[in-house]
Amino acid sequence: MSVFLFYDASALIKRYSIEIGTPAVNDLFANFSAKQRGCSVIGILEVLSILTRKRNDGRINNNLYQAAVYHLNQDFIQNPEVMITSIIDDDITQSLKIIPNYNINSSDALILATALRLKLTMAATNTKLVLCTSDKRLIRAGLQEQVVVFDPEVDSVQQFIN
């Protein structure tokens, strides 16, 4: 069975800004191909927003910001092998149920709804979807929905390499 890593912004930002969990995310990138990773368009926007906020409040300088945006473009936005998913109407409808059931915000609900949709699609090709997130509420909701979750702040890439 192959693995597909679906990132939310809380995990993906660790690739472009040093945080707890950065080594684990870098290990994922080193051990899984571009074809085995993806995120939603909202995740890309959130990562860019986080980087911009960090630059604006002085946590990173402009050179680090420019380098991070460049690598985000290379790793995801301009990489034709990476899956960047759009939010579809069914994801929105599913999110309306997810929000009150799991007490998560709207963007996390959309990420989970998209992950659930992809999980069903990928099961047909014997591919296991892994939701990569450090958001504790999203982790809890994903696990309750039977989604495999990888938290780079606590998990090791070794659990997927066999």
C-alpha positions, 0 to 999 in steps of 0.5 A, a space after each residue: 500500500 502506498 502513502 499519500 501525505 495531505 498537509 494542513 498549514 500547521 504542519 506545512 509551515 514547519 517546512 518553511 519556518 523553523 518550529 517544533 516538528 520541522 525535522 519531522 516534516 523535512 524527513 517526510 519530504 526526504 522520504 516521500 516523493 512530490 507525487 505522494 504529497 498534497 494540500 488544499 489551496 486554502 492550506 497554501 494560502 494559510 502558509 503564505 499568510 503565516 509567513 507574511 505575518 512572521 515577516 511583518 512582526 519581525 520573527 523572520 527577516 525579509 531574506 528568510 521570508 523571500 527564501 521561504 516563499 521561493 521554496 513554497 513555490 518550488 515544493 508546491 505551487 509550481 510543482 506539477 507532481 504535487 496535488 493541490 486540491 480545490 474546495 468543492 461544494 461537497 466539502 462545504 456541505 460536509 464541513 457544516 456537519 463537522 464544525 458542530 460535531 468536533 468544535 473546529 474552525 471552518 478552515 480546519 473543517 474544510 481540510 478534514 472534509 477534503 481529506 475524507 473525500 480524498 481518503 475514499 478516492 485513494 482507497 480505490 487505488 490502495 493508497 493510504 491518506 495520511 493527514 499531516 497536522 499539528 492542530 490538536 483539534 483537527 488531530 482529534 477530529 481526524 482520528 474520530 473520523 478514522 483518518 490516519 494522522 501524522 503530527 510532526 511535533 510528536 510522530 516519527 517518519 519511521 512509522 511509515 517507512 517499511 
